[in-house]
Amino acid sequence: MPAAEPAPVTDDESELHFGCSMLRRTRLYLKGRDRPAMRCSLGYSVRTEEDKRRCLAVEGPSECWHLAAAKRATTQTS
């Protein structure tokens, strides 16, 4: 069984940062193989390691990088 990832290190020892609360670890069963995966409870895709790092970098759903990207796209088209 793989070891759990350690909590990210912060400058303030009393402050822990765990990333977005909507990010969930799950397992996918594809072609008879069990594979770990990350899922967003808001429905956004978390496909790459970069997506995972971005989700872990924000404090919560109000700072979601998917929402920020969608807002930028709508303001650029207006």
N, C-alpha and C positions, 0 to 999 in steps of 0.2 A: 504494500500500500504506500503511495507516495506521501511524503511529508507535506504538511500544510505550509503555505507560503508565509514568511514572517511579515509582521506589520511594518509598513514603511517607516523609516527613520525621519524624525522631525527635529527642528532646532530646540523646541521646548519639550523637555522630558515628560511633562504632565499632559501633553497633547498627543493623541493618537489619531492617525488618519487611515481610514479603511476604504475610501472611495465612495462612489455612488451607492446608495442603499437599494437601488433598483437592479443592480447587477447581481445575478445569481449563477452559481455553479451548478451544472447539471451534467448528465451523461447521455450520449447519443448511442444508440445501438444500430449500426449500419453494417449490413452484410455479415452479421454474426459477430461483429467486433464491438467492444465497449470502448467508447472514446469520450474523454472529458470535453466539455464545451461551456462557454459562457453565454448567458441569455440576459436580455434586458427586459424587465417587467413592464416597461412602457411600450414595448413592441419593436424597438429599433434593433437592427442587426449588429452583432458583435462577432465579426468573421475573422479578423486578423489580430495579431499580437498588438499592432499599433492601436486598433480600436479598443482593445482591452486596457492598454496603458492610458488612453484618453479617459476612459470611464473610471479608472482607478485614481486619476488625477483630480477629478472634481469632487466637491463636498457632498453634493446631492442632486436630485432631479431639477432643482431650480437653476443649476449651472450646467445642465446637460449640453455637451458639445454638439449633439445631433440637433437640438433645438436652435442653438446659435447658428449652425450652418443653414438650417431652414429659414431662419429670419433673414440672414444675409442674402439668400437666394430670392426671397420675396421682395426685399428692398431694391435689389439690383434690377429686377424685372419691372418694377413700378416706375 
